[in-house]
């Protein structure tokens, strides 16, 4: 490779022992050079090995695997020849992706869809509970005259809504005062505002891989550098999170511990405690996204992450949430829960951008929060039925696909068995189904191309039809067998 190619400034290094453990799970106890190259490529595409990671020296990996150095040399040569690695003379070998393999976001194809009966599975959010929303609008209208004589600017949020959010945190196990709550224009606003206040361009942010794409976009736009840690079908590797905190010393860590988007994984209590302790040692701010925490389908709703924080660490935890998943994304009301001093700084930082969240929406949210338990009972029952319908339709029509049923959340994280997600998403859109390929959720562009996120936020009948269309697209519009391709064989 030419010396002009860029070697990343973030030193992501993978040790020989660590990589040997990962590839033997994928390729067998003593892989040949082709199997070794295939295993490393699979780990890269799955996000378990980040893009631009320095691979172990050939001799080190050979010793860890118990194979000859020539086997590792041939495997690295195969990775370089197929575009999955690069080297410089006298330097190391780094993971890479072939040119042109950064998949497009399917949302960019929306304008091409010609209308008609399109089933939108690109958004993991339910429709509004119509009766409850109507009642909330009426209640808000009745309360509005009390606020109309005022200027209507509340940078911190309406006092009564702040009190309601604080009271719900307290009921969930995290004692909270109203001055520890800031009302925002949705959770995305809360995320962006917190990132801009706590981070500076060039700072590192630990992120899950895969993760919520709009949060990853906000991190990139803020000029922050992602330090990804994988979330697999088995969940989080806590030891890897701890080592990344120690070695990368990130300014922030963005986590979705409750029914993680897109995998649906739920972080265990002991993992949360260990991460809190590691963050205390490194001084890392923990930005915890609880937007999906209410969607507990098979387990008890988790307590707030910050409720486990020992004394002295709680001030490092910033929690964001909203009503978008429990109620409706069209109601742009979210919040930040943090220390009162940070809440004041966030309120001051927001004023130049948006002044305050609209009063009428906050009044609607106040009424909805008062009746949230009843809404959730109905919503969770409907989501369980939709999840069951989606899983049954996939098993019947696409038996080669694999997934795990998550204990909560709004989607299945489906393994297609081959890196064809972008091509399938384009083919599905032509048949009237909008889906997001796994690459949209990767901390490194181009990874997770063998995955689809399939939400079950719509009704069972629509999901049955969506799967039928996906099956037709897979059968008729994708050339070649549905199996991992050989080196250099890519599906566009």
N, C-alpha and C positions, 0 to 999 in steps of 0.2 A: 504494500500500500504506500501511497505517496506520503512523504513527511508533512505535506501541507494539510492533511486531514486533522481535524480538531480532536484532541484528547481532552475530555471534560475536566473542569477544575475541581469538581467534587471527587475526593478520593474514595470511591467505593471499591473495596477490595474483598474478594471472597477467598477464604483460606482453603487449603487443599483438603483438610479433614471435613470441613463443612460441605464443600462441593461433592466430595466422595459420598457422603451420606445421602445427599439429594439425588445424585445420578444413579446410585445402586437401587434406590427405591423405584426409579423409572426404567432402568435398563438391565437390571439383574446384578448378581454379585460381582462378576468379572466381565464387564462389557468389552467387546471388540471396539475398534476405532469408529466404525460406522454407528454402532449402538451408542457409544459415548457421545459422539457428535449429535445424534438425534436426541439423546436425553438432555444435553445442555440446551439445545434449541427449544425443546418442549418446555423446560424450566423458564427460559427467557420469554417465550410467547405467553406462558401462564402467569407471568409477573412474579414468580418465586425467585428469580434472579433478575435484578433490575438492569435496565439498559445502561450502557456505559459503566459496567462493572469490570474491574481489573480481575482477570482470571488467574488462578494459581500458576506458578511456574511449572513447566512441564515435569521436571524432576520431582517437585513437591507433590503434584497430583498423582503421578505414577506410583510414588511410594505409598500414598494414602489409599490408592485403589488396589495395590498389589499387582500391577501390570507393568509391562515394559515401557520405558520412556518413548520408544518408537510408536507405541499405540497412542499415547497422548499427542505426540507430534502429528501423527496422521489425522487424528480427530480435530486438532486445532487447524490444520491445513484445510480440512473439509469445511469447517465452519467459516474460515476466511474465504474460500472459493465460492461458497453459497451466500456470502454477504452477511453472515451472522457474527462475525468477529473482524477485528482489524488490529494491526500491529504497526509499530514503527521500529526502524532499525535500532537495536540496542535498548528498546523499551519493552513494555509488557504487552500482553494480548488483552483486548477489551471487547466486551459484548457489543454488538451492533445489530442493526436491521438492514436488510437489502434496500437499495434505493427504490423509492416509490411504494414502500410497504407501510406507509402511515395512512391508515384508513380514513376515509371521509366520514364526517358526522352525517348520519342519515337525515337529521333535521334539515340539512342543507338541500335535500331533495324534495322538501315539502312543496315547494312552489311548482314542482313538476307533476305533482299528483293530479291533476285535472278534476278534483272534486269527486263527487259520487260517494258511495258507501265505503268510506275509509274507516277501518277499525284502528284507533290510535293506541298502540301499546308502547309508545316511546316515552310516555309520562306515567310514572308510578304514583298516581294521586286519584282519589275517588271523587265522584261528583258530590255536590252539596246535598245535605239532608234537607229537602225542600221545605217540609212543614216547620222544622225547627228554625231554619233560616228565615222563613217568613215571619214567625213569631218573634225572632230576635230583631228583625227590622222594625216591626211594630213597636216593640219595647224601646228600641233606640229612638224612634221618632217621638215617643212619649217623654223620654228623658232629655231630648235635645233642647227644649225651651230653657232648661236650667243652665245650659252652657252657652246659648246664643248671645246673652248679654255680655259675655267675656270676649277677649280677643281670639281665643281658640287655639293659641299656640302652647303646646305642652311638650317641650323637648324631652322631658323624662317620661312622658306618657300621662294619661289621666290618672290621678291619684287612686280612684276607686278600682281601675283595672290593674294598676301596679299591686294594690293590696290583694286583689283576687288571685293574681299569679303567685304572689308570695305565699298566700295561704295554701294554694295547691302544692307548692314545693314542700311546705311544712307538713301537710298531710301525707305526702309521699316519703317523708323521712328526712328531709333536709330543712331544718329551721331557717326561715328566711324572713327578713323584714322588707317592707315596701321600698326602702331606700337602697336595697340591693337588687332592684329590678329596673331595667330600662325597656320601655316598649318601643319596638322598631317596626319598620314597614316590611314585615316578613322575616323569616330566618336568614335568607340570603343577604339581606341588608345587615342583619346582626353579624353574620360571618365577615362580610367585607369591612364593616366598620371596625370590628375587633382586630382584623388583620392589619388594617391601615394604621391603627393606633399602636399596636404592640410590636409590629414588625417594621423593619427597614429594608430597602432593596439590598439584596445579597444575603440576608439572613436565611438560615436553613429552617425548614419546617418538616418535621416528621409527618408523613402521611401514610395512610393505608393504601395498599395496591392489590385489588382495585378499590376505587372510592367514588364518592359522589362527584360527578363531573363538574358541576357548577362551582363547587368548592375548590376543586383543582384549578379551574379557570381563574377564580378570584386570587388564588395563591400566585399563579403565574403573572397575572396583571399587576399585582403588588410588587413584582420584581423579586419575589422570594424563591429560594431554591429548595426543591422537594428532596427529602431523604426518605425514599419509600421503604416500607416493610410489608411483606406479603400477608394477605388474608386468604387462606385456602379453604377448602371444604372442611378442614379440621379446625378452622378458626385462626386465632393469633398464635404466633410463636413468641411467647412472652420473653424468653431469653434473648431472642433476636431484637425485640423492641428495647429491652434493657441495654443491650450492647450498642444499638444505634443511638440511644440517648447518650451513652457514655462517650462514644467515639465521635459522633457528629456534633454533639453539644448544640442541638437545635434551639432556636429561640422559642419556637412554639411546636406543639404537636396537635394535629387535627385528628380527632378520633370520633367514630360513630359506633359506640360499644353496644347499642341496643338495636338488634335486628339490622345489622350493618347493610348499608346500601352500596353495592347491589347483592351481596352474598346472603343476607338474612341472618348472619351469624350473631350469636348473643355471647358477649364476653362474660366469663365466669367471675365470681366475686373475688377469688384469690388472685386472678390475673389483674383485676383492677387495683387491688391493694399493692401488688408488686410494681405496677406502673406508676402509681402515686408515689411510692417510696423512691423509685428511680428518678422521677421528675424532681422530687425534693433535692436529691443529690446534685442534679445538674442545673437546677434553677429554671427549668423549662416550663413555660406556660402551657397548660392543657386546655385546648379549645374543644369542648365536648358538645357534639351535635345530638340533641335528644328529640329531633323532629319526629322520629318514627317510634319513640319509646312507648307511646300509647297503644301501638298496634301489636299487642301481646295476644297471640292466637292460641297457643298451647301451654303457656306458662303464666305464672303470676307477673303482673307488671313490674319491671325492675325498679329498684330504688334509684334515686339520682346518683350518678357517678360521684359527685362531690360529697355525698353523705358519708362516704368511706374515707375521706381525707383526714389524716391525723392532724393534730394541732400544728399550725405553721405551714401546712400545705394547702389548706382550703382556699387561701387567698390566691393561689396559683391556678385555680380551676375556674374557667369561664364557661358557663353553660348557655347554649342557645336552643331555642325551641319556637314552635309556632302552632297555629291551628290548621295548617294546610293539609295534614294527613288525617287528623282526627275529624276535621269538618270539611274544609274546602280551601283549595289553593287560591281561588279568586278573592278570598278575604285576606288581604295583605296585612296581617297583624302577626308579629312575632315578638320575641323578647330576648334579653340577655340577663342572666343571673350571675352576679359577681360581687366582689367586695364593694362597699359603698363608695370608696375613693375612686376605684376604676369606673364605676357607673357614672360618677360626676365627670370624669375625663371623657368618657364616651359620649355623654350628652353634649359636652362642649364641642367635641369633634364633629358631631353630626350637623350642628346648626348651619354651617356654611353650605352644606349639601342639600338638606331636605327640611330643615326647621323642625318638623314634627310629623307624627303619624296622624292622618285625618281623624277628627273627633267622632264622626258618625260611625266609621269602621270600628273604632275602639269601643263605642257603646254597644255595637252588635256583638263584638267579641266578649264583652263583659256578660251579656245575657247568655251567650253560648257556653261560656265557662261555668255558669251557674247550673246548667243542665247537662254537663259533659258526660256524667256517668250513664245517663239514659241513652244518649247518642251513641256512646261507645258500645253498649250492649247490643244495639241493633247493627251497628257497623261491623263489629267483629264477627257476629254470626253470619252476615252476608259475605264477608271476606273468606271465612272458612269454607263456605259453600263454593265460592268462586275458585279458591285454591284447589279444592278437591276436583272440580270440573276440569280445570286446566291440566292438572297432573294426569287425570284419567284420559283426557283427549290426547295428550302427548304420548302416553304409554301405548295407546291404541294405534295412532297414526304414524308416530315417529319413534319406534321402539329402540332405535340405535342411539338416541340422545340420552344423556344422563344428567341427573340433578339430585339434590337433596331437598327434602321438604323442610323449610325453615320453621322455627318455633314462633315466628312473628314476622312483621314487615309486610311488604306489598308485592313481592316478586320472587320468581324462581331464577336462579343463576344457572343456566343450562349449558352443559358441555356438548358441543356438536360433534366432537371427535375429529375435527379437521379445521384448519384456520381459514374458514370460508364465511365468517360472519358478515363482513362488509358486502360481499357478493350476494349473500342470501338476503340481507336487508334491502338491497336495491331491487332484487327480484320480488321480494314480498311487497314492497311499495307499489310495484307495477300491478300487483294483484289485489291491492286495497288493504294492506296491513302495514302500519308504520311501526317498526321496531328499532331498537338501538343495539348495534353490535358491541361486543365486549370491549373493543378498542376505545370506545368513548369513555370508558371508566378507568382506563389504565393511567397510572401516574407517569408511565413512559409511553409515548405514542407508539402504536403498532402492536402492543402486547394484547393478550386476551382475545386474539382474533378467532379462537375456537369457541367463544362463549357468546350467548345471547342473554340479555336480561328480559324476561317475560313477566310483566306485571299481571296481577289478577285483580285489578281495581275495577274492572267492568263485570257485568253479569255473566253467568254460566253460558247462556246461549251465544253471546257475542264471542266468548272465549272458544267455544266449540267451532264456530265459523272461522275465527282467526287461525286456529291450528289447522283446519282443513286447507286454508289458503297457504299457510306456511308449508304444509306437506306437499302441496302441488308445486310450489316454487322450488322446493328442494328436489323433487323428482324430475321436473320438466325443464327448469331454467338453469341448473348448475351442471356443468359438464364434469365427467370423471367420477370415479368412485368416492364415497365418503369415508376416506381413510387418511391417516397422516401421510402427506406427500413425501416423496424422496427429496434429497437435498436439491435445492434450486427450483423445485416444482411448486409454484404458487398459484392460487386461484385469485383472480383479480376481483 
